[in-house]
Amino acid sequence: MRDFMKKMNPGSVAGFILCMIFGVILCIWPGEILVLICRIAALLILFCGALNLILGLKNGGIVTDGFQTIGGIALCVVGLWILIAPASFIKLIPVVVGIVLIYHGIRDIYLCVRMRRADHKWWIGLITAAVTAVLGIVLIRCAFLAMEMGMVILGIFLIYDGISGLWLTKRRSKRDPIDVDYEEL
C-alpha cells in the first residue's frame, strides 16, 4: 500500500479522499449542511447588499443612484432573511419546482385528454402527466425532506466519485508506473 501511495499523485488522492469525506458528511448531516450553505450564501448576499447600499449612498443617495441603493436594501433584506431563517428559504426551492411540476402535469393531462381520439395510447401520457402533478404536490408538502434527500443523493455521488477515482488511479499506476526515485540532475 505504501508503494501504491508513492506512485500516485498526492493531489489526486487528497481530492478523492476529500470527495468521499464530504460525501459521508452530506449523507450523515444533510439538513445541517444545507443550513450552513444557506448561511454562507446569506453572508455573501448581505455583503453585496451592504456594498451596494454604501456605494449608492456615497454616490448621491436615492435621488441619483436610487437603483443601486434600493438594490442594496433589497439584497440586505434577503440576506438577513436567509441568515435568520434559512429553513424557510430552503423550503422555497422545492416549492417552486413543485409548482412548475403541477403546472406541467395539469397541462399534460389536458393535452392527453384532447388527443385521446387521435392516439390509442393516450392513457400512457395521462398516467405520466398525473405522476408529474403528484410529484409536484409531494415536493410542496415535503419541501425540506426533499432537499435533505437531494443532499444525501449528492453525498452518495461524491462517495462514488472518490472511490472510482481512487480505483482508476490505482489501475493507472499499475499500468504506467511512475519513477519514485527520480532525481534532478
C-alpha positions as CSV (number, residue, x, y, z in Angstrom):
1,M,0.0,0.0,0.0
2,R,2.9,2.3,0.8
3,D,4.4,1.9,-2.7
4,F,0.9,2.4,-4.2
5,M,0.6,5.7,-2.4
6,K,4.1,6.8,-3.5
7,K,3.2,6.1,-7.1
8,M,0.0,8.1,-7.1
9,N,-0.3,11.8,-7.5
10,P,-0.8,13.1,-3.9
11,G,-3.2,15.9,-5.1
12,S,-5.4,13.3,-6.8
13,V,-5.5,11.1,-3.8
14,A,-6.3,14.0,-1.5
15,G,-9.1,15.2,-3.8
16,F,-10.7,11.7,-4.0
17,I,-10.4,11.3,-0.2
18,L,-12.0,14.7,0.4
19,C,-14.8,13.8,-2.0
20,M,-15.5,10.7,0.0
21,I,-15.3,12.5,3.3
22,F,-17.6,15.3,2.1
23,G,-20.0,12.7,0.7
24,V,-20.2,10.9,4.0
25,I,-20.8,14.2,5.8
26,L,-23.6,15.1,3.4
27,C,-25.2,11.7,4.0
28,I,-24.9,12.0,7.8
29,W,-25.9,15.7,8.2
30,P,-27.8,16.8,5.1
31,G,-30.0,19.3,6.8
32,E,-27.2,20.9,8.7
33,I,-25.1,21.2,5.6
34,L,-28.0,22.8,3.7
35,V,-28.4,25.4,6.5
36,L,-24.6,26.0,6.6
37,I,-24.6,26.6,2.8
38,C,-27.6,28.9,3.1
39,R,-25.9,30.9,5.8
40,I,-22.7,31.3,3.8
41,A,-24.7,32.4,0.8
42,A,-26.7,34.8,3.1
43,L,-23.5,36.4,4.3
44,L,-22.3,36.9,0.7
45,I,-25.7,38.4,-0.3
46,L,-25.6,40.6,2.8
47,F,-22.1,41.7,2.0
48,C,-23.0,42.6,-1.6
49,G,-26.1,44.4,-0.4
50,A,-24.2,46.4,2.1
51,L,-21.6,47.3,-0.5
52,N,-24.3,48.4,-3.0
53,L,-26.0,50.4,-0.2
54,I,-22.8,52.2,0.8
55,L,-21.8,52.9,-2.8
56,G,-25.4,54.1,-3.7
57,L,-25.5,56.5,-0.7
58,K,-21.9,57.6,-1.3
59,N,-22.7,58.4,-5.0
60,G,-25.6,60.7,-4.3
61,G,-28.2,58.7,-2.4
62,I,-31.6,57.6,-3.6
63,V,-32.1,60.6,-5.8
64,T,-29.3,59.9,-8.3
65,D,-28.3,56.3,-7.8
66,G,-31.6,55.0,-6.5
67,F,-31.3,51.7,-8.3
68,Q,-28.1,50.8,-6.5
69,T,-29.4,52.0,-3.2
70,I,-32.7,50.2,-3.5
71,G,-30.9,47.1,-4.8
72,G,-28.6,47.2,-1.8
73,I,-31.5,47.5,0.6
74,A,-33.2,44.5,-1.1
75,L,-30.1,42.4,-1.0
76,C,-29.6,43.2,2.7
77,V,-33.2,42.3,3.5
78,V,-32.9,39.0,1.5
79,G,-29.5,38.2,3.1
80,L,-30.8,38.9,6.6
81,W,-33.9,36.8,5.9
82,I,-31.8,33.8,4.7
83,L,-29.4,34.2,7.6
84,I,-32.1,34.4,10.2
85,A,-34.5,31.7,8.8
86,P,-32.5,29.5,6.4
87,A,-35.1,26.7,6.6
88,S,-37.8,28.9,5.1
89,F,-35.5,29.7,2.2
90,I,-34.6,26.1,1.7
91,K,-38.3,25.2,1.6
92,L,-38.9,27.6,-1.2
93,I,-36.7,25.8,-3.7
94,P,-38.8,22.6,-3.8
95,V,-42.0,24.6,-3.6
96,V,-41.1,26.5,-6.8
97,V,-40.1,23.3,-8.5
98,G,-43.3,21.6,-7.2
99,I,-45.5,24.4,-8.6
100,V,-43.8,24.0,-12.0
101,L,-44.4,20.2,-11.9
102,I,-48.0,20.7,-11.0
103,Y,-48.5,23.1,-13.9
104,H,-46.8,20.8,-16.3
105,G,-48.8,17.8,-15.1
106,I,-52.1,19.6,-15.4
107,R,-51.2,21.0,-18.8
108,D,-50.1,17.5,-20.0
109,I,-53.3,15.9,-18.6
110,Y,-55.3,18.4,-20.6
111,L,-53.3,17.6,-23.8
112,C,-53.7,13.9,-23.3
113,V,-57.5,14.2,-22.9
114,R,-57.7,16.3,-26.1
115,M,-55.7,13.7,-28.1
116,R,-57.5,10.6,-26.8
117,R,-59.3,10.2,-30.1
118,A,-56.2,10.6,-32.2
119,D,-53.9,8.4,-30.3
120,H,-54.9,5.0,-28.9
121,K,-52.1,5.1,-26.3
122,W,-53.1,8.5,-24.9
123,W,-53.6,6.9,-21.5
124,I,-49.8,6.4,-21.1
125,G,-49.3,10.1,-21.4
126,L,-52.2,10.6,-18.9
127,I,-50.5,8.4,-16.3
128,T,-47.2,10.1,-16.7
129,A,-48.8,13.5,-16.5
130,A,-50.7,12.6,-13.3
131,V,-47.5,11.2,-11.8
132,T,-45.8,14.6,-12.6
133,A,-48.5,16.5,-10.9
134,V,-48.4,14.2,-7.9
135,L,-44.6,14.6,-7.6
136,G,-45.2,18.4,-7.6
137,I,-47.6,18.1,-4.7
138,V,-45.2,15.8,-2.8
139,L,-42.4,18.3,-3.3
140,I,-44.6,21.1,-1.9
141,R,-45.8,19.1,1.0
142,C,-42.3,17.7,1.9
143,A,-40.1,20.6,0.9
144,F,-37.3,20.3,3.5
145,L,-37.3,16.5,3.3
146,A,-36.9,16.7,-0.5
147,M,-33.9,19.0,-0.1
148,E,-32.3,16.7,2.5
149,M,-32.8,13.7,0.3
150,G,-31.2,15.6,-2.5
151,M,-28.2,16.3,-0.3
152,V,-27.9,12.6,0.6
153,I,-28.0,11.6,-3.1
154,L,-25.3,14.2,-3.7
155,G,-23.3,12.7,-0.9
156,I,-23.7,9.2,-2.4
157,F,-22.5,10.6,-5.8
158,L,-19.4,12.2,-4.1
159,I,-18.6,8.9,-2.3
160,Y,-18.9,7.0,-5.6
161,D,-16.7,9.6,-7.4
162,G,-14.0,9.3,-4.7
163,I,-14.0,5.6,-4.8
164,S,-14.0,5.3,-8.5
165,G,-11.2,7.9,-8.8
166,L,-9.0,6.1,-6.4
167,W,-9.7,2.8,-8.2
168,L,-8.8,4.3,-11.6
169,T,-5.7,6.0,-10.3
170,K,-4.6,2.7,-8.7
171,R,-5.2,0.9,-12.0
172,R,-3.3,3.6,-13.9
173,S,-0.3,3.4,-11.6
174,K,-0.1,-0.4,-12.2
175,R,0.0,0.1,-16.0
176,D,2.0,3.3,-16.1
177,P,4.5,3.2,-13.2
178,I,6.0,6.5,-12.1
179,D,9.7,6.6,-11.2
180,V,9.6,7.3,-7.4
181,D,13.4,7.7,-7.1
182,Y,13.6,10.4,-9.7
183,E,16.4,12.9,-9.0
184,E,17.0,16.2,-10.9
185,L,20.5,16.3,-12.4
